[in-house]
Amino acid sequence: MKPVVISPRVWRKLRDELHTEYPKSVFMLRNKMRAILGFTVREHRNWVSTIGIPDADFDSTGYYEDEIHLDFFDSRKKSMFLLKYSDLINREDLK
């Protein structure tokens, strides 16, 4: 199942929203987070090439972009999550 990829800024806003609904203990253990929320959080750093051939093995010109990946394990929980929080995830002012 593909992860939901969001920016760190969106994750901070989403996490604040989730903290109002769930106790902080849910976010301390990955197993508990997976059981209750249906996903775990993974930080990822993606290399963005600015020039050169896109499929080249080595390109020294570019920058890193930080991303947050929400890895879901249940398609029903992913669907409910996206229905509930899609407006927050897709807000242009947070990207």
PDB file with one MODEL, atoms N, CA, C and O in Angstrom:
MODEL        1
ATOM      1  N   MET A   1       0.851  -1.170   0.000  1.00  0.00           N
ATOM      2  CA  MET A   1       0.000   0.000   0.000  1.00  0.00           C
ATOM      3  C   MET A   1       0.897   1.234   0.000  1.00  0.00           C
ATOM      4  O   MET A   1       1.861   1.309   0.763  1.00  0.00           O
ATOM      5  N   LYS A   2       0.580   2.189  -0.848  1.00  0.00           N
ATOM      6  CA  LYS A   2       1.378   3.408  -0.959  1.00  0.00           C
ATOM      7  C   LYS A   2       1.180   4.294   0.263  1.00  0.00           C
ATOM      8  O   LYS A   2       0.070   4.403   0.783  1.00  0.00           O
ATOM      9  N   PRO A   3       2.257   4.928   0.721  1.00  0.00           N
ATOM     10  CA  PRO A   3       2.121   5.834   1.867  1.00  0.00           C
ATOM     11  C   PRO A   3       1.509   7.164   1.450  1.00  0.00           C
ATOM     12  O   PRO A   3       1.523   7.524   0.272  1.00  0.00           O
ATOM     13  N   VAL A   4       0.981   7.877   2.409  1.00  0.00           N
ATOM     14  CA  VAL A   4       0.528   9.251   2.204  1.00  0.00           C
ATOM     15  C   VAL A   4       1.735  10.127   2.487  1.00  0.00           C
ATOM     16  O   VAL A   4       2.281  10.096   3.590  1.00  0.00           O
ATOM     17  N   VAL A   5       2.155  10.910   1.500  1.00  0.00           N
ATOM     18  CA  VAL A   5       3.351  11.741   1.616  1.00  0.00           C
ATOM     19  C   VAL A   5       2.921  13.189   1.834  1.00  0.00           C
ATOM     20  O   VAL A   5       2.181  13.761   1.034  1.00  0.00           O
ATOM     21  N   ILE A   6       3.401  13.769   2.933  1.00  0.00           N
ATOM     22  CA  ILE A   6       3.063  15.147   3.265  1.00  0.00           C
ATOM     23  C   ILE A   6       4.329  15.892   3.689  1.00  0.00           C
ATOM     24  O   ILE A   6       5.358  15.279   3.973  1.00  0.00           O
ATOM     25  N   SER A   7       4.238  17.194   3.726  1.00  0.00           N
ATOM     26  CA  SER A   7       5.376  18.003   4.157  1.00  0.00           C
ATOM     27  C   SER A   7       5.438  18.023   5.686  1.00  0.00           C
ATOM     28  O   SER A   7       4.430  17.768   6.345  1.00  0.00           O
ATOM     29  N   PRO A   8       6.600  18.321   6.253  1.00  0.00           N
ATOM     30  CA  PRO A   8       6.695  18.432   7.711  1.00  0.00           C
ATOM     31  C   PRO A   8       5.767  19.496   8.293  1.00  0.00           C
ATOM     32  O   PRO A   8       5.270  19.342   9.408  1.00  0.00           O
ATOM     33  N   ARG A   9       5.537  20.553   7.560  1.00  0.00           N
ATOM     34  CA  ARG A   9       4.636  21.616   8.024  1.00  0.00           C
ATOM     35  C   ARG A   9       3.200  21.111   8.140  1.00  0.00           C
ATOM     36  O   ARG A   9       2.510  21.406   9.116  1.00  0.00           O
ATOM     37  N   VAL A  10       2.755  20.352   7.144  1.00  0.00           N
ATOM     38  CA  VAL A  10       1.409  19.764   7.192  1.00  0.00           C
ATOM     39  C   VAL A  10       1.334  18.744   8.323  1.00  0.00           C
ATOM     40  O   VAL A  10       0.319  18.667   9.015  1.00  0.00           O
ATOM     41  N   TRP A  11       2.402  17.954   8.520  1.00  0.00           N
ATOM     42  CA  TRP A  11       2.413  16.954   9.587  1.00  0.00           C
ATOM     43  C   TRP A  11       2.276  17.606  10.961  1.00  0.00           C
ATOM     44  O   TRP A  11       1.551  17.097  11.815  1.00  0.00           O
ATOM     45  N   ARG A  12       2.959  18.719  11.180  1.00  0.00           N
ATOM     46  CA  ARG A  12       2.856  19.394  12.484  1.00  0.00           C
ATOM     47  C   ARG A  12       1.419  19.839  12.740  1.00  0.00           C
ATOM     48  O   ARG A  12       0.912  19.679  13.851  1.00  0.00           O
ATOM     49  N   LYS A  13       0.763  20.389  11.735  1.00  0.00           N
ATOM     50  CA  LYS A  13      -0.632  20.829  11.884  1.00  0.00           C
ATOM     51  C   LYS A  13      -1.556  19.617  12.092  1.00  0.00           C
ATOM     52  O   LYS A  13      -2.455  19.651  12.933  1.00  0.00           O
ATOM     53  N   LEU A  14      -1.327  18.567  11.330  1.00  0.00           N
ATOM     54  CA  LEU A  14      -2.134  17.351  11.446  1.00  0.00           C
ATOM     55  C   LEU A  14      -1.919  16.686  12.800  1.00  0.00           C
ATOM     56  O   LEU A  14      -2.874  16.213  13.416  1.00  0.00           O
ATOM     57  N   ARG A  15      -0.683  16.648  13.262  1.00  0.00           N
ATOM     58  CA  ARG A  15      -0.376  16.059  14.566  1.00  0.00           C
ATOM     59  C   ARG A  15      -1.068  16.833  15.689  1.00  0.00           C
ATOM     60  O   ARG A  15      -1.593  16.231  16.625  1.00  0.00           O
ATOM     61  N   ASP A  16      -1.069  18.157  15.600  1.00  0.00           N
ATOM     62  CA  ASP A  16      -1.770  18.970  16.593  1.00  0.00           C
ATOM     63  C   ASP A  16      -3.259  18.651  16.607  1.00  0.00           C
ATOM     64  O   ASP A  16      -3.875  18.589  17.671  1.00  0.00           O
ATOM     65  N   GLU A  17      -3.830  18.450  15.437  1.00  0.00           N
ATOM     66  CA  GLU A  17      -5.251  18.088  15.326  1.00  0.00           C
ATOM     67  C   GLU A  17      -5.503  16.700  15.923  1.00  0.00           C
ATOM     68  O   GLU A  17      -6.498  16.493  16.619  1.00  0.00           O
ATOM     69  N   LEU A  18      -4.610  15.758  15.651  1.00  0.00           N
ATOM     70  CA  LEU A  18      -4.769  14.405  16.186  1.00  0.00           C
ATOM     71  C   LEU A  18      -4.602  14.378  17.708  1.00  0.00           C
ATOM     72  O   LEU A  18      -5.238  13.571  18.386  1.00  0.00           O
ATOM     73  N   HIS A  19      -3.751  15.255  18.246  1.00  0.00           N
ATOM     74  CA  HIS A  19      -3.558  15.310  19.702  1.00  0.00           C
ATOM     75  C   HIS A  19      -4.818  15.778  20.427  1.00  0.00           C
ATOM     76  O   HIS A  19      -4.993  15.475  21.607  1.00  0.00           O
ATOM     77  N   THR A  20      -5.688  16.502  19.753  1.00  0.00           N
ATOM     78  CA  THR A  20      -6.941  16.915  20.391  1.00  0.00           C
ATOM     79  C   THR A  20      -7.931  15.757  20.478  1.00  0.00           C
ATOM     80  O   THR A  20      -8.819  15.762  21.331  1.00  0.00           O
ATOM     81  N   GLU A  21      -7.781  14.764  19.599  1.00  0.00           N
ATOM     82  CA  GLU A  21      -8.713  13.636  19.556  1.00  0.00           C
ATOM     83  C   GLU A  21      -8.210  12.388  20.277  1.00  0.00           C
ATOM     84  O   GLU A  21      -9.004  11.593  20.780  1.00  0.00           O
ATOM     85  N   TYR A  22      -6.886  12.219  20.325  1.00  0.00           N
ATOM     86  CA  TYR A  22      -6.291  11.014  20.901  1.00  0.00           C
ATOM     87  C   TYR A  22      -5.301  11.410  21.990  1.00  0.00           C
ATOM     88  O   TYR A  22      -4.690  12.475  21.906  1.00  0.00           O
ATOM     89  N   PRO A  23      -5.132  10.565  23.017  1.00  0.00           N
ATOM     90  CA  PRO A  23      -4.130  10.880  24.052  1.00  0.00           C
ATOM     91  C   PRO A  23      -2.711  10.784  23.483  1.00  0.00           C
ATOM     92  O   PRO A  23      -2.472  10.085  22.498  1.00  0.00           O
ATOM     93  N   LYS A  24      -1.796  11.481  24.102  1.00  0.00           N
ATOM     94  CA  LYS A  24      -0.413  11.502  23.616  1.00  0.00           C
ATOM     95  C   LYS A  24       0.251  10.140  23.699  1.00  0.00           C
ATOM     96  O   LYS A  24       1.228   9.886  22.994  1.00  0.00           O
ATOM     97  N   SER A  25      -0.256   9.272  24.538  1.00  0.00           N
ATOM     98  CA  SER A  25       0.320   7.931  24.647  1.00  0.00           C
ATOM     99  C   SER A  25       0.173   7.137  23.354  1.00  0.00           C
ATOM    100  O   SER A  25       0.951   6.216  23.105  1.00  0.00           O
ATOM    101  N   VAL A  26      -0.807   7.478  22.534  1.00  0.00           N
ATOM    102  CA  VAL A  26      -0.993   6.801  21.247  1.00  0.00           C
ATOM    103  C   VAL A  26       0.204   7.054  20.338  1.00  0.00           C
ATOM    104  O   VAL A  26       0.562   6.191  19.537  1.00  0.00           O
ATOM    105  N   PHE A  27       0.820   8.209  20.448  1.00  0.00           N
ATOM    106  CA  PHE A  27       1.901   8.594  19.552  1.00  0.00           C
ATOM    107  C   PHE A  27       3.281   8.155  20.052  1.00  0.00           C
ATOM    108  O   PHE A  27       4.274   8.317  19.344  1.00  0.00           O
ATOM    109  N   MET A  28       3.347   7.608  21.248  1.00  0.00           N
ATOM    110  CA  MET A  28       4.642   7.228  21.818  1.00  0.00           C
ATOM    111  C   MET A  28       5.118   5.859  21.369  1.00  0.00           C
ATOM    112  O   MET A  28       6.325   5.631  21.285  1.00  0.00           O
ATOM    113  N   LEU A  29       4.221   4.957  21.083  1.00  0.00           N
ATOM    114  CA  LEU A  29       4.581   3.606  20.670  1.00  0.00           C
ATOM    115  C   LEU A  29       4.047   3.331  19.271  1.00  0.00           C
ATOM    116  O   LEU A  29       2.874   3.567  18.982  1.00  0.00           O
ATOM    117  N   ARG A  30       4.919   2.832  18.413  1.00  0.00           N
ATOM    118  CA  ARG A  30       4.521   2.570  17.023  1.00  0.00           C
ATOM    119  C   ARG A  30       3.420   1.508  16.941  1.00  0.00           C
ATOM    120  O   ARG A  30       2.518   1.615  16.110  1.00  0.00           O
ATOM    121  N   ASN A  31       3.489   0.493  17.792  1.00  0.00           N
ATOM    122  CA  ASN A  31       2.472  -0.559  17.766  1.00  0.00           C
ATOM    123  C   ASN A  31       1.101  -0.011  18.150  1.00  0.00           C
ATOM    124  O   ASN A  31       0.086  -0.390  17.566  1.00  0.00           O
ATOM    125  N   LYS A  32       1.083   0.876  19.130  1.00  0.00           N
ATOM    126  CA  LYS A  32      -0.180   1.469  19.556  1.00  0.00           C
ATOM    127  C   LYS A  32      -0.723   2.414  18.486  1.00  0.00           C
ATOM    128  O   LYS A  32      -1.926   2.448  18.227  1.00  0.00           O
ATOM    129  N   MET A  33       0.171   3.174  17.872  1.00  0.00           N
ATOM    130  CA  MET A  33      -0.228   4.072  16.797  1.00  0.00           C
ATOM    131  C   MET A  33      -0.813   3.283  15.619  1.00  0.00           C
ATOM    132  O   MET A  33      -1.826   3.668  15.037  1.00  0.00           O
ATOM    133  N   ARG A  34      -0.162   2.190  15.290  1.00  0.00           N
ATOM    134  CA  ARG A  34      -0.638   1.343  14.197  1.00  0.00           C
ATOM    135  C   ARG A  34      -2.002   0.739  14.517  1.00  0.00           C
ATOM    136  O   ARG A  34      -2.872   0.688  13.648  1.00  0.00           O
ATOM    137  N   ALA A  35      -2.199   0.281  15.752  1.00  0.00           N
ATOM    138  CA  ALA A  35      -3.453  -0.363  16.141  1.00  0.00           C
ATOM    139  C   ALA A  35      -4.606   0.634  16.200  1.00  0.00           C
ATOM    140  O   ALA A  35      -5.715   0.315  15.772  1.00  0.00           O
ATOM    141  N   ILE A  36      -4.362   1.831  16.720  1.00  0.00           N
ATOM    142  CA  ILE A  36      -5.446   2.793  16.917  1.00  0.00           C
ATOM    143  C   ILE A  36      -5.674   3.669  15.693  1.00  0.00           C
ATOM    144  O   ILE A  36      -6.809   3.827  15.245  1.00  0.00           O
ATOM    145  N   LEU A  37      -4.591   4.242  15.147  1.00  0.00           N
ATOM    146  CA  LEU A  37      -4.735   5.156  14.014  1.00  0.00           C
ATOM    147  C   LEU A  37      -4.657   4.456  12.664  1.00  0.00           C
ATOM    148  O   LEU A  37      -5.189   4.953  11.671  1.00  0.00           O
ATOM    149  N   GLY A  38      -3.996   3.306  12.627  1.00  0.00           N
ATOM    150  CA  GLY A  38      -3.888   2.563  11.376  1.00  0.00           C
ATOM    151  C   GLY A  38      -2.646   2.896  10.576  1.00  0.00           C
ATOM    152  O   GLY A  38      -2.476   2.373   9.475  1.00  0.00           O
ATOM    153  N   PHE A  39      -1.765   3.757  11.095  1.00  0.00           N
ATOM    154  CA  PHE A  39      -0.559   4.110  10.368  1.00  0.00           C
ATOM    155  C   PHE A  39       0.597   4.360  11.330  1.00  0.00           C
ATOM    156  O   PHE A  39       0.406   4.551  12.531  1.00  0.00           O
ATOM    157  N   THR A  40       1.793   4.354  10.768  1.00  0.00           N
ATOM    158  CA  THR A  40       2.988   4.772  11.484  1.00  0.00           C
ATOM    159  C   THR A  40       3.631   5.906  10.697  1.00  0.00           C
ATOM    160  O   THR A  40       3.375   6.072   9.505  1.00  0.00           O
ATOM    161  N   VAL A  41       4.459   6.676  11.370  1.00  0.00           N
ATOM    162  CA  VAL A  41       5.077   7.851  10.768  1.00  0.00           C
ATOM    163  C   VAL A  41       6.535   7.549  10.452  1.00  0.00           C
ATOM    164  O   VAL A  41       7.255   6.963  11.261  1.00  0.00           O
ATOM    165  N   ARG A  42       6.955   7.962   9.255  1.00  0.00           N
ATOM    166  CA  ARG A  42       8.333   7.773   8.837  1.00  0.00           C
ATOM    167  C   ARG A  42       8.837   9.067   8.210  1.00  0.00           C
ATOM    168  O   ARG A  42       8.200   9.627   7.318  1.00  0.00           O
ATOM    169  N   GLU A  43       9.990   9.534   8.688  1.00  0.00           N
ATOM    170  CA  GLU A  43      10.612  10.719   8.092  1.00  0.00           C
ATOM    171  C   GLU A  43      11.464  10.268   6.915  1.00  0.00           C
ATOM    172  O   GLU A  43      12.149   9.247   6.984  1.00  0.00           O
ATOM    173  N   HIS A  44      11.413  11.044   5.830  1.00  0.00           N
ATOM    174  CA  HIS A  44      12.132  10.681   4.619  1.00  0.00           C
ATOM    175  C   HIS A  44      12.780  11.932   4.039  1.00  0.00           C
ATOM    176  O   HIS A  44      12.198  13.016   4.073  1.00  0.00           O
ATOM    177  N   ARG A  45      13.976  11.774   3.513  1.00  0.00           N
ATOM    178  CA  ARG A  45      14.673  12.879   2.867  1.00  0.00           C
ATOM    179  C   ARG A  45      14.853  12.505   1.402  1.00  0.00           C
ATOM    180  O   ARG A  45      15.529  11.528   1.079  1.00  0.00           O
ATOM    181  N   ASN A  46      14.242  13.291   0.519  1.00  0.00           N
ATOM    182  CA  ASN A  46      14.226  13.017  -0.905  1.00  0.00           C
ATOM    183  C   ASN A  46      15.190  13.954  -1.624  1.00  0.00           C
ATOM    184  O   ASN A  46      15.175  15.162  -1.383  1.00  0.00           O
ATOM    185  N   TRP A  47      16.032  13.405  -2.509  1.00  0.00           N
ATOM    186  CA  TRP A  47      16.955  14.210  -3.299  1.00  0.00           C
ATOM    187  C   TRP A  47      16.225  14.739  -4.526  1.00  0.00           C
ATOM    188  O   TRP A  47      15.652  13.971  -5.298  1.00  0.00           O
ATOM    189  N   VAL A  48      16.252  16.054  -4.699  1.00  0.00           N
ATOM    190  CA  VAL A  48      15.612  16.703  -5.846  1.00  0.00           C
ATOM    191  C   VAL A  48      16.716  17.262  -6.725  1.00  0.00           C
ATOM    192  O   VAL A  48      17.437  18.175  -6.321  1.00  0.00           O
ATOM    193  N   SER A  49      16.849  16.722  -7.914  1.00  0.00           N
ATOM    194  CA  SER A  49      17.873  17.166  -8.846  1.00  0.00           C
ATOM    195  C   SER A  49      17.410  18.436  -9.548  1.00  0.00           C
ATOM    196  O   SER A  49      16.258  18.538  -9.968  1.00  0.00           O
ATOM    197  N   THR A  50      18.308  19.397  -9.670  1.00  0.00           N
ATOM    198  CA  THR A  50      17.929  20.655 -10.305  1.00  0.00           C
ATOM    199  C   THR A  50      18.338  20.726 -11.765  1.00  0.00           C
ATOM    200  O   THR A  50      17.677  21.403 -12.551  1.00  0.00           O
ATOM    201  N   ILE A  51      19.411  20.046 -12.148  1.00  0.00           N
ATOM    202  CA  ILE A  51      19.808  19.987 -13.557  1.00  0.00           C
ATOM    203  C   ILE A  51      20.339  18.602 -13.858  1.00  0.00           C
ATOM    204  O   ILE A  51      20.567  17.799 -12.953  1.00  0.00           O
ATOM    205  N   GLY A  52      20.532  18.331 -15.132  1.00  0.00           N
ATOM    206  CA  GLY A  52      21.128  17.054 -15.522  1.00  0.00           C
ATOM    207  C   GLY A  52      20.090  16.054 -15.985  1.00  0.00           C
ATOM    208  O   GLY A  52      18.901  16.357 -16.082  1.00  0.00           O
ATOM    209  N   ILE A  53      20.559  14.879 -16.262  1.00  0.00           N
ATOM    210  CA  ILE A  53      19.699  13.798 -16.737  1.00  0.00           C
ATOM    211  C   ILE A  53      18.948  13.217 -15.544  1.00  0.00           C
ATOM    212  O   ILE A  53      19.572  12.856 -14.546  1.00  0.00           O
ATOM    213  N   PRO A  54      17.623  13.117 -15.625  1.00  0.00           N
ATOM    214  CA  PRO A  54      16.854  12.631 -14.466  1.00  0.00           C
ATOM    215  C   PRO A  54      17.198  11.211 -14.029  1.00  0.00           C
ATOM    216  O   PRO A  54      17.127  10.901 -12.839  1.00  0.00           O
ATOM    217  N   ASP A  55      17.569  10.344 -14.970  1.00  0.00           N
ATOM    218  CA  ASP A  55      17.837   8.938 -14.621  1.00  0.00           C
ATOM    219  C   ASP A  55      19.315   8.652 -14.400  1.00  0.00           C
ATOM    220  O   ASP A  55      19.700   7.486 -14.314  1.00  0.00           O
ATOM    221  N   ALA A  56      20.144   9.666 -14.307  1.00  0.00           N
ATOM    222  CA  ALA A  56      21.579   9.446 -14.110  1.00  0.00           C
ATOM    223  C   ALA A  56      21.846   8.893 -12.716  1.00  0.00           C
ATOM    224  O   ALA A  56      21.112   9.177 -11.769  1.00  0.00           O
ATOM    225  N   ASP A  57      22.916   8.093 -12.606  1.00  0.00           N
ATOM    226  CA  ASP A  57      23.271   7.521 -11.312  1.00  0.00           C
ATOM    227  C   ASP A  57      23.830   8.580 -10.366  1.00  0.00           C
ATOM    228  O   ASP A  57      23.675   8.452  -9.152  1.00  0.00           O
ATOM    229  N   PHE A  58      24.471   9.615 -10.888  1.00  0.00           N
ATOM    230  CA  PHE A  58      25.079  10.629 -10.038  1.00  0.00           C
ATOM    231  C   PHE A  58      24.805  12.018 -10.603  1.00  0.00           C
ATOM    232  O   PHE A  58      25.045  12.283 -11.781  1.00  0.00           O
ATOM    233  N   ASP A  59      24.309  12.878  -9.764  1.00  0.00           N
ATOM    234  CA  ASP A  59      24.081  14.265 -10.153  1.00  0.00           C
ATOM    235  C   ASP A  59      24.365  15.117  -8.924  1.00  0.00           C
ATOM    236  O   ASP A  59      23.674  14.998  -7.912  1.00  0.00           O
ATOM    237  N   SER A  60      25.370  15.969  -9.006  1.00  0.00           N
ATOM    238  CA  SER A  60      25.789  16.724  -7.833  1.00  0.00           C
ATOM    239  C   SER A  60      25.019  18.022  -7.636  1.00  0.00           C
ATOM    240  O   SER A  60      25.243  18.714  -6.642  1.00  0.00           O
ATOM    241  N   THR A  61      24.131  18.370  -8.538  1.00  0.00           N
ATOM    242  CA  THR A  61      23.401  19.619  -8.415  1.00  0.00           C
ATOM    243  C   THR A  61      21.959  19.331  -8.015  1.00  0.00           C
ATOM    244  O   THR A  61      21.198  18.738  -8.779  1.00  0.00           O
ATOM    245  N   GLY A  62      21.597  19.754  -6.818  1.00  0.00           N
ATOM    246  CA  GLY A  62      20.252  19.535  -6.327  1.00  0.00           C
ATOM    247  C   GLY A  62      20.176  19.860  -4.850  1.00  0.00           C
ATOM    248  O   GLY A  62      21.073  20.487  -4.287  1.00  0.00           O
ATOM    249  N   TYR A  63      19.101  19.428  -4.238  1.00  0.00           N
ATOM    250  CA  TYR A  63      18.900  19.692  -2.818  1.00  0.00           C
ATOM    251  C   TYR A  63      18.028  18.593  -2.223  1.00  0.00           C
ATOM    252  O   TYR A  63      17.350  17.857  -2.940  1.00  0.00           O
ATOM    253  N   TYR A  64      18.061  18.503  -0.915  1.00  0.00           N
ATOM    254  CA  TYR A  64      17.224  17.542  -0.206  1.00  0.00           C
ATOM    255  C   TYR A  64      15.914  18.197   0.209  1.00  0.00           C
ATOM    256  O   TYR A  64      15.872  19.361   0.608  1.00  0.00           O
ATOM    257  N   GLU A  65      14.859  17.419   0.103  1.00  0.00           N
ATOM    258  CA  GLU A  65      13.544  17.881   0.520  1.00  0.00           C
ATOM    259  C   GLU A  65      13.019  16.900   1.569  1.00  0.00           C
ATOM    260  O   GLU A  65      12.918  15.701   1.310  1.00  0.00           O
ATOM    261  N   ASP A  66      12.689  17.414   2.747  1.00  0.00           N
ATOM    262  CA  ASP A  66      12.176  16.560   3.810  1.00  0.00           C
ATOM    263  C   ASP A  66      10.702  16.261   3.582  1.00  0.00           C
ATOM    264  O   ASP A  66       9.925  17.133   3.194  1.00  0.00           O
ATOM    265  N   GLU A  67      10.337  15.016   3.830  1.00  0.00           N
ATOM    266  CA  GLU A  67       8.956  14.563   3.679  1.00  0.00           C
ATOM    267  C   GLU A  67       8.589  13.699   4.875  1.00  0.00           C
ATOM    268  O   GLU A  67       9.453  13.127   5.540  1.00  0.00           O
ATOM    269  N   ILE A  68       7.307  13.618   5.129  1.00  0.00           N
ATOM    270  CA  ILE A  68       6.771  12.707   6.131  1.00  0.00           C
ATOM    271  C   ILE A  68       5.915  11.682   5.396  1.00  0.00           C
ATOM    272  O   ILE A  68       5.028  12.042   4.623  1.00  0.00           O
ATOM    273  N   HIS A  69       6.186  10.416   5.641  1.00  0.00           N
ATOM    274  CA  HIS A  69       5.415   9.339   5.026  1.00  0.00           C
ATOM    275  C   HIS A  69       4.546   8.697   6.104  1.00  0.00           C
ATOM    276  O   HIS A  69       5.043   8.280   7.150  1.00  0.00           O
ATOM    277  N   LEU A  70       3.270   8.623   5.842  1.00  0.00           N
ATOM    278  CA  LEU A  70       2.339   7.923   6.731  1.00  0.00           C
ATOM    279  C   LEU A  70       2.092   6.548   6.117  1.00  0.00           C
ATOM    280  O   LEU A  70       1.414   6.430   5.096  1.00  0.00           O
ATOM    281  N   ASP A  71       2.638   5.520   6.737  1.00  0.00           N
ATOM    282  CA  ASP A  71       2.527   4.153   6.234  1.00  0.00           C
ATOM    283  C   ASP A  71       1.295   3.491   6.832  1.00  0.00           C
ATOM    284  O   ASP A  71       1.254   3.193   8.025  1.00  0.00           O
ATOM    285  N   PHE A  72       0.293   3.264   5.990  1.00  0.00           N
ATOM    286  CA  PHE A  72      -0.960   2.643   6.433  1.00  0.00           C
ATOM    287  C   PHE A  72      -0.880   1.132   6.258  1.00  0.00           C
ATOM    288  O   PHE A  72      -0.191   0.628   5.371  1.00  0.00           O
ATOM    289  N   PHE A  73      -1.605   0.417   7.127  1.00  0.00           N
ATOM    290  CA  PHE A  73      -1.621  -1.045   7.107  1.00  0.00           C
ATOM    291  C   PHE A  73      -3.028  -1.587   6.889  1.00  0.00           C
ATOM    292  O   PHE A  73      -3.207  -2.794   6.729  1.00  0.00           O
ATOM    293  N   ASP A  74      -4.012  -0.722   6.882  1.00  0.00           N
ATOM    294  CA  ASP A  74      -5.407  -1.123   6.707  1.00  0.00           C
ATOM    295  C   ASP A  74      -6.057  -0.137   5.739  1.00  0.00           C
ATOM    296  O   ASP A  74      -6.088   1.066   5.997  1.00  0.00           O
ATOM    297  N   SER A  75      -6.569  -0.645   4.638  1.00  0.00           N
ATOM    298  CA  SER A  75      -7.137   0.236   3.610  1.00  0.00           C
ATOM    299  C   SER A  75      -8.392   0.963   4.103  1.00  0.00           C
ATOM    300  O   SER A  75      -8.664   2.086   3.678  1.00  0.00           O
ATOM    301  N   ARG A  76      -9.148   0.333   4.990  1.00  0.00           N
ATOM    302  CA  ARG A  76     -10.337   1.017   5.519  1.00  0.00           C
ATOM    303  C   ARG A  76      -9.952   2.208   6.392  1.00  0.00           C
ATOM    304  O   ARG A  76     -10.562   3.273   6.301  1.00  0.00           O
ATOM    305  N   LYS A  77      -8.938   2.025   7.236  1.00  0.00           N
ATOM    306  CA  LYS A  77      -8.491   3.131   8.085  1.00  0.00           C
ATOM    307  C   LYS A  77      -7.859   4.241   7.252  1.00  0.00           C
ATOM    308  O   LYS A  77      -7.987   5.419   7.587  1.00  0.00           O
ATOM    309  N   LYS A  78      -7.180   3.872   6.172  1.00  0.00           N
ATOM    310  CA  LYS A  78      -6.594   4.883   5.283  1.00  0.00           C
ATOM    311  C   LYS A  78      -7.693   5.694   4.613  1.00  0.00           C
ATOM    312  O   LYS A  78      -7.598   6.917   4.515  1.00  0.00           O
ATOM    313  N   SER A  79      -8.733   5.014   4.152  1.00  0.00           N
ATOM    314  CA  SER A  79      -9.850   5.716   3.512  1.00  0.00           C
ATOM    315  C   SER A  79     -10.548   6.670   4.475  1.00  0.00           C
ATOM    316  O   SER A  79     -10.856   7.805   4.114  1.00  0.00           O
ATOM    317  N   MET A  80     -10.793   6.214   5.684  1.00  0.00           N
ATOM    318  CA  MET A  80     -11.440   7.083   6.679  1.00  0.00           C
ATOM    319  C   MET A  80     -10.549   8.260   7.047  1.00  0.00           C
ATOM    320  O   MET A  80     -11.034   9.378   7.223  1.00  0.00           O
ATOM    321  N   PHE A  81      -9.259   8.015   7.164  1.00  0.00           N
ATOM    322  CA  PHE A  81      -8.316   9.083   7.473  1.00  0.00           C
ATOM    323  C   PHE A  81      -8.322  10.139   6.372  1.00  0.00           C
ATOM    324  O   PHE A  81      -8.375  11.336   6.653  1.00  0.00           O
ATOM    325  N   LEU A  82      -8.268   9.690   5.113  1.00  0.00           N
ATOM    326  CA  LEU A  82      -8.256  10.637   3.997  1.00  0.00           C
ATOM    327  C   LEU A  82      -9.566  11.404   3.877  1.00  0.00           C
ATOM    328  O   LEU A  82      -9.561  12.584   3.528  1.00  0.00           O
ATOM    329  N   LEU A  83     -10.680  10.751   4.161  1.00  0.00           N
ATOM    330  CA  LEU A  83     -11.962  11.465   4.152  1.00  0.00           C
ATOM    331  C   LEU A  83     -12.008  12.539   5.230  1.00  0.00           C
ATOM    332  O   LEU A  83     -12.516  13.637   5.006  1.00  0.00           O
ATOM    333  N   LYS A  84     -11.479  12.216   6.387  1.00  0.00           N
ATOM    334  CA  LYS A  84     -11.555  13.129   7.520  1.00  0.00           C
ATOM    335  C   LYS A  84     -10.557  14.283   7.428  1.00  0.00           C
ATOM    336  O   LYS A  84     -10.881  15.412   7.796  1.00  0.00           O
ATOM    337  N   TYR A  85      -9.348  14.005   6.939  1.00  0.00           N
ATOM    338  CA  TYR A  85      -8.282  15.008   6.993  1.00  0.00           C
ATOM    339  C   TYR A  85      -7.804  15.492   5.629  1.00  0.00           C
ATOM    340  O   TYR A  85      -6.796  16.195   5.564  1.00  0.00           O
ATOM    341  N   SER A  86      -8.479  15.150   4.548  1.00  0.00           N
ATOM    342  CA  SER A  86      -8.016  15.555   3.224  1.00  0.00           C
ATOM    343  C   SER A  86      -8.011  17.075   3.054  1.00  0.00           C
ATOM    344  O   SER A  86      -7.154  17.610   2.351  1.00  0.00           O
ATOM    345  N   ASP A  87      -8.949  17.772   3.683  1.00  0.00           N
ATOM    346  CA  ASP A  87      -8.949  19.234   3.564  1.00  0.00           C
ATOM    347  C   ASP A  87      -7.705  19.836   4.212  1.00  0.00           C
ATOM    348  O   ASP A  87      -7.157  20.810   3.695  1.00  0.00           O
ATOM    349  N   LEU A  88      -7.256  19.285   5.315  1.00  0.00           N
ATOM    350  CA  LEU A  88      -6.052  19.764   5.983  1.00  0.00           C
ATOM    351  C   LEU A  88      -4.793  19.397   5.188  1.00  0.00           C
ATOM    352  O   LEU A  88      -3.873  20.208   5.080  1.00  0.00           O
ATOM    353  N   ILE A  89      -4.749  18.197   4.641  1.00  0.00           N
ATOM    354  CA  ILE A  89      -3.597  17.730   3.891  1.00  0.00           C
ATOM    355  C   ILE A  89      -3.434  18.523   2.598  1.00  0.00           C
ATOM    356  O   ILE A  89      -2.308  18.797   2.182  1.00  0.00           O
ATOM    357  N   ASN A  90      -4.521  18.889   1.970  1.00  0.00           N
ATOM    358  CA  ASN A  90      -4.464  19.575   0.672  1.00  0.00           C
ATOM    359  C   ASN A  90      -4.466  21.086   0.748  1.00  0.00           C
ATOM    360  O   ASN A  90      -4.548  21.749  -0.285  1.00  0.00           O
ATOM    361  N   ARG A  91      -4.379  21.653   1.947  1.00  0.00           N
ATOM    362  CA  ARG A  91      -4.367  23.113   2.077  1.00  0.00           C
ATOM    363  C   ARG A  91      -3.104  23.688   1.448  1.00  0.00           C
ATOM    364  O   ARG A  91      -1.994  23.259   1.762  1.00  0.00           O
ATOM    365  N   GLU A  92      -3.279  24.648   0.570  1.00  0.00           N
ATOM    366  CA  GLU A  92      -2.157  25.242  -0.158  1.00  0.00           C
ATOM    367  C   GLU A  92      -1.272  26.080   0.736  1.00  0.00           C
ATOM    368  O   GLU A  92      -0.067  26.150   0.499  1.00  0.00           O
ATOM    369  N   ASP A  93      -1.822  26.718   1.757  1.00  0.00           N
ATOM    370  CA  ASP A  93      -1.011  27.588   2.598  1.00  0.00           C
ATOM    371  C   ASP A  93      -0.057  26.828   3.505  1.00  0.00           C
ATOM    372  O   ASP A  93       0.838  27.432   4.097  1.00  0.00           O
ATOM    373  N   LEU A  94      -0.231  25.504   3.629  1.00  0.00           N
ATOM    374  CA  LEU A  94       0.656  24.698   4.471  1.00  0.00           C
ATOM    375  C   LEU A  94       1.744  23.985   3.677  1.00  0.00           C
ATOM    376  O   LEU A  94       2.647  23.394   4.268  1.00  0.00           O
ATOM    377  N   LYS A  95       1.672  24.030   2.365  1.00  0.00           N
ATOM    378  CA  LYS A  95       2.648  23.291   1.547  1.00  0.00           C
ATOM    379  C   LYS A  95       3.929  24.022   1.387  1.00  0.00           C
ATOM    380  O   LYS A  95       4.843  23.527   0.727  1.00  0.00           O
TER     381      LYS A  95
ENDMDL
END
